[in-house]
Amino acid sequence: MASAALGQVYLIPSFLDENSLQTIPAYVADGIKECQAFFVENERSARRYFKQLWKDMVIDNYEWHVMDKQADTAQLSATLKKLLQRGMTIGIVSEAGCPGIADPGQLLVETAHRLGAAVKPFVGPSSILLALMASGMNGQCFQFTGYLPIDNAARMKVLKDLENESSKKKCTQVFIETPYRNNQLVETITKTCHPHTRLCIAVDITGPGELIQTKTVDDWKKNMPDIHKRPAIFCLLAV
């Protein structure tokens, strides 16, 4: 049980598409109002996002800590620990989607648990779960593997391994790619995987250009999509 002297951590989701603010529940803004400090991936976009939810927010009244790739994770964890020990309510904010899911916020949440602080996740859009929901694939058994290797030979091996595991366990494999390498990934999948394996490509989830389609690898090969630089989630299920 968390000590009464400790602060708490709120996990604050962000929209997946800037035109889809309606996907954020109203109580998220209430949670933001209770925080005194925020750990964010991108301070500028986080500030803009908060102002959209709460127009009267005075940005400079809060502490801001950036958890990007250049950040010292040990220092961030130490800072979080000090703030929690002072009894502060801390918001951890993802750049898109839910904190801690394919997101650097995970390490800070781990720190909070080690300290014994309460952690409260707020409901919000997750591209991973939304893609799985809409894929028509097995939602009882699934695995998220994050980014696949950049090297093509290594990527092909991983895809074959994921496909074999999917076949044995009837498990849906979910993964992502840097948007500018989407087309190369789809091409590799169509060259590597069995023609009857099912592949769902979910693009621009919750946005105006949202497109979610599940086809066999063979069908995708006959009509290759152009999803260059569009945020995408891929679900694969061997049959």
Backbone torsions as a table, in degrees:
resi	resn	phi	psi	omega
1	MET	NA	135.4	-176.5
2	ALA	-67.8	142.2	177.0
3	SER	-68.3	144.7	-179.7
4	ALA	-67.3	-21.5	-177.9
5	ALA	-79.4	-18.8	-176.8
6	LEU	-81.0	153.6	172.0
7	GLY	-78.5	-170.3	179.8
8	GLN	-137.3	163.8	-178.2
9	VAL	-115.9	128.3	173.6
10	TYR	-105.4	129.4	176.8
11	LEU	-97.1	107.9	-169.6
12	ILE	-103.0	116.4	179.6
13	PRO	-76.4	158.8	175.5
14	SER	-123.7	163.4	179.0
15	PHE	-70.1	156.4	176.4
16	LEU	-86.8	-28.1	179.7
17	ASP	-132.8	133.3	-174.8
18	GLU	-63.8	-16.1	177.8
19	ASN	-91.3	6.5	-173.6
20	SER	-124.8	50.8	178.8
21	LEU	-63.4	-23.3	-178.1
22	GLN	-66.9	-12.1	178.5
23	THR	-78.8	-6.6	179.2
24	ILE	-96.3	118.5	-179.7
25	PRO	-60.4	151.0	-176.7
26	ALA	-61.8	-31.1	-176.2
27	TYR	-70.5	-13.3	175.9
28	VAL	-63.3	-41.2	177.9
29	ALA	-62.8	-36.8	177.2
30	ASP	-63.2	-39.3	178.1
31	GLY	-64.9	-40.6	178.4
32	ILE	-59.5	-39.5	-178.4
33	LYS	-65.2	-21.9	-178.9
34	GLU	-87.4	-11.3	-176.2
35	CYS	-83.2	154.1	173.4
36	GLN	-113.4	-16.9	-179.6
37	ALA	-149.2	154.2	-178.6
38	PHE	-133.2	141.2	171.5
39	PHE	-111.4	118.9	-170.8
40	VAL	-131.6	156.9	175.6
41	GLU	-76.4	-38.5	-178.4
42	ASN	-140.3	112.0	-173.2
43	GLU	-64.1	-41.3	-176.9
44	ARG	-62.7	-48.0	-177.8
45	SER	-71.3	-33.5	178.0
46	ALA	-65.3	-42.6	177.3
47	ARG	-60.6	-44.3	-179.5
48	ARG	-64.0	-42.0	179.1
49	TYR	-61.7	-46.1	-179.8
50	PHE	-63.0	-38.5	179.3
51	LYS	-65.9	-28.8	176.1
52	GLN	-68.5	-36.7	179.9
53	LEU	-79.6	-32.7	-173.5
54	TRP	-141.1	90.7	-172.5
55	LYS	-61.0	-29.4	-176.7
56	ASP	-89.0	6.0	-179.2
57	MET	-62.6	131.6	175.4
58	VAL	-96.7	99.2	-171.2
59	ILE	-54.0	-41.4	-173.8
60	ASP	-74.3	-2.0	177.7
61	ASN	-82.6	-1.2	-173.5
62	TYR	-123.1	153.9	173.5
63	GLU	-83.7	141.5	180.0
64	TRP	-126.6	129.8	179.2
65	HIS	-130.2	129.5	-174.7
66	VAL	-97.1	129.1	179.8
67	MET	-113.8	51.7	178.2
68	ASP	-84.0	-174.5	-175.5
69	LYS	-64.8	-24.2	-178.5
70	GLN	-87.1	-7.7	-174.9
71	ALA	-72.7	148.5	175.3
72	ASP	-82.7	105.7	-174.1
73	THR	-64.2	-35.1	178.7
74	ALA	-64.8	-40.6	179.0
75	GLN	-67.3	-40.5	177.8
76	LEU	-61.5	-43.2	179.6
77	SER	-64.2	-39.7	178.6
78	ALA	-64.6	-39.4	178.9
79	THR	-65.8	-44.7	178.1
80	LEU	-58.6	-44.7	-179.4
81	LYS	-58.5	-45.3	179.9
82	LYS	-62.4	-42.1	-179.2
83	LEU	-66.2	-40.4	179.2
84	LEU	-66.9	-37.3	179.1
85	GLN	-68.2	-20.0	175.2
86	ARG	-86.8	0.8	176.6
87	GLY	84.2	17.3	-176.7
88	MET	-83.2	151.1	172.3
89	THR	-93.2	122.8	-172.7
90	ILE	-111.1	133.9	174.6
91	GLY	-103.5	128.2	173.2
92	ILE	-107.7	124.7	-170.0
93	VAL	-122.9	127.8	175.6
94	SER	-82.1	155.5	176.0
95	GLU	-70.9	-32.3	176.0
96	ALA	-155.9	131.3	179.5
97	GLY	86.6	-143.7	-171.7
98	CYS	-107.3	133.8	178.8
99	PRO	-59.6	143.4	177.3
100	GLY	85.6	-10.5	178.6
101	ILE	-107.2	108.1	-173.2
102	ALA	51.5	49.4	-167.1
103	ASP	-154.7	143.8	-177.7
104	PRO	-68.5	-11.3	-179.3
105	GLY	-62.1	-17.3	-178.0
106	GLN	-55.5	-43.0	-177.1
107	LEU	-64.9	-34.9	178.7
108	LEU	-71.4	-37.8	177.4
109	VAL	-63.9	-39.8	177.2
110	GLU	-60.2	-42.1	178.0
111	THR	-60.4	-43.7	179.7
112	ALA	-60.4	-42.2	180.0
113	HIS	-66.8	-40.0	179.1
114	ARG	-62.1	-32.9	180.0
115	LEU	-79.5	-21.0	-178.6
116	GLY	93.6	17.2	-179.9
117	ALA	-81.3	151.1	176.8
118	ALA	-73.6	140.0	178.9
119	VAL	-122.3	123.9	-177.9
120	LYS	-117.6	113.7	175.8
121	PRO	-85.5	133.0	176.8
122	PHE	-97.4	145.1	-179.8
123	VAL	-69.3	138.5	177.3
124	GLY	-170.1	176.1	-176.4
125	PRO	-72.5	135.7	173.0
126	SER	-122.9	116.7	-178.2
127	SER	-61.5	-31.5	-179.3
128	ILE	-64.6	-50.5	-178.6
129	LEU	-71.0	-37.7	179.6
130	LEU	-63.9	-40.9	177.9
131	ALA	-64.5	-44.0	179.2
132	LEU	-63.1	-43.0	178.5
133	MET	-56.6	-42.3	-173.2
134	ALA	-89.0	-5.8	-173.6
135	SER	-76.6	-26.1	-173.7
136	GLY	78.2	12.2	-178.3
137	MET	-99.7	179.6	-175.3
138	ASN	-66.0	112.8	176.9
139	GLY	-97.1	0.2	176.3
140	GLN	-85.0	-30.6	180.0
141	CYS	-137.0	111.0	-179.8
142	PHE	-148.3	161.5	-177.8
143	GLN	-142.1	130.0	176.2
144	PHE	-99.8	123.4	-175.1
145	THR	-111.8	6.0	176.4
146	GLY	69.7	-139.7	-179.4
147	TYR	-85.1	139.4	174.5
148	LEU	-84.7	162.3	-179.8
149	PRO	-58.6	148.9	178.0
150	ILE	-75.9	-41.2	178.9
151	ASP	-59.1	129.9	-172.2
152	ASN	-64.5	-40.8	-179.7
153	ALA	-64.8	-43.4	178.9
154	ALA	-66.5	-37.1	179.3
155	ARG	-65.1	-43.1	179.2
156	MET	-61.7	-41.0	179.3
157	LYS	-63.6	-44.3	179.5
158	VAL	-62.9	-42.4	179.2
159	LEU	-61.2	-42.0	177.9
160	LYS	-64.0	-40.8	178.6
161	ASP	-64.2	-43.4	179.3
162	LEU	-64.3	-40.7	179.7
163	GLU	-65.3	-42.1	178.8
164	ASN	-63.3	-42.9	178.9
165	GLU	-64.8	-39.6	178.2
166	SER	-61.4	-41.3	-179.1
167	SER	-66.2	-42.0	-177.2
168	LYS	-70.9	-41.2	-172.9
169	LYS	-103.3	-1.4	-173.8
170	LYS	54.9	40.5	-173.7
171	CYS	-102.6	132.3	175.8
172	THR	-78.9	128.0	178.5
173	GLN	-99.0	125.6	-177.9
174	VAL	-118.0	131.9	-179.9
175	PHE	-150.7	169.4	-177.5
176	ILE	-132.0	172.1	178.2
177	GLU	-149.0	152.4	171.8
178	THR	-60.3	128.2	-171.7
179	PRO	-49.3	-35.3	-177.2
180	TYR	-76.9	-4.1	175.5
181	ARG	-111.4	11.4	-178.0
182	ASN	-57.8	-49.4	-175.9
183	ASN	-62.3	-38.3	178.4
184	GLN	-65.2	-36.9	179.1
185	LEU	-65.5	-45.9	179.5
186	VAL	-60.4	-40.5	178.7
187	GLU	-62.5	-42.0	179.2
188	THR	-65.6	-40.2	178.3
189	ILE	-60.7	-45.1	-177.3
190	THR	-68.6	-23.3	178.4
191	LYS	-88.4	-19.9	-171.3
192	THR	-104.6	-41.1	-171.5
193	CYS	-87.6	161.0	-179.7
194	HIS	-63.5	141.2	-177.3
195	PRO	-55.5	-30.3	-176.3
196	HIS	-92.1	-4.3	175.9
197	THR	-63.6	138.8	-178.5
198	ARG	-90.8	138.2	-179.8
199	LEU	-130.6	124.3	173.3
200	CYS	-103.0	129.9	174.1
201	ILE	-114.4	117.3	-178.1
202	ALA	-114.7	115.9	-172.4
203	VAL	-121.0	140.6	175.7
204	ASP	52.6	47.6	-176.5
205	ILE	-60.1	131.4	-178.1
206	THR	75.3	-5.9	-179.4
207	GLY	-89.7	171.3	180.0
208	PRO	-60.3	-29.8	-178.5
209	GLY	-97.6	20.7	-177.3
210	GLU	-54.3	133.3	177.3
211	LEU	-142.9	119.6	179.4
212	ILE	-130.2	114.9	-177.6
213	GLN	-136.8	139.2	175.3
214	THR	-116.3	124.6	178.9
215	LYS	-141.1	169.1	171.4
216	THR	-73.0	158.2	177.1
217	VAL	-57.6	-38.6	179.6
218	ASP	-62.6	-41.1	179.1
219	ASP	-67.8	-38.9	176.4
220	TRP	-63.5	-37.9	-178.9
221	LYS	-63.0	-33.5	-179.8
222	LYS	-74.5	-22.5	-178.2
223	ASN	-142.9	78.0	-174.7
224	MET	-66.7	129.4	-179.5
225	PRO	-80.1	154.9	172.7
226	ASP	-108.6	100.4	-178.0
227	ILE	-121.1	31.2	-179.6
228	HIS	-60.3	128.1	176.9
229	LYS	63.6	22.5	175.9
230	ARG	-111.6	128.9	-179.9
231	PRO	-56.0	128.9	-174.5
232	ALA	-141.7	151.9	172.3
233	ILE	-124.0	140.4	-179.2
234	PHE	-118.7	133.4	175.8
235	CYS	-121.5	134.0	-177.2
236	LEU	-130.9	134.2	179.0
237	LEU	-139.1	117.8	177.8
238	ALA	-78.8	139.1	-178.9
239	VAL	-122.3	NA	NA
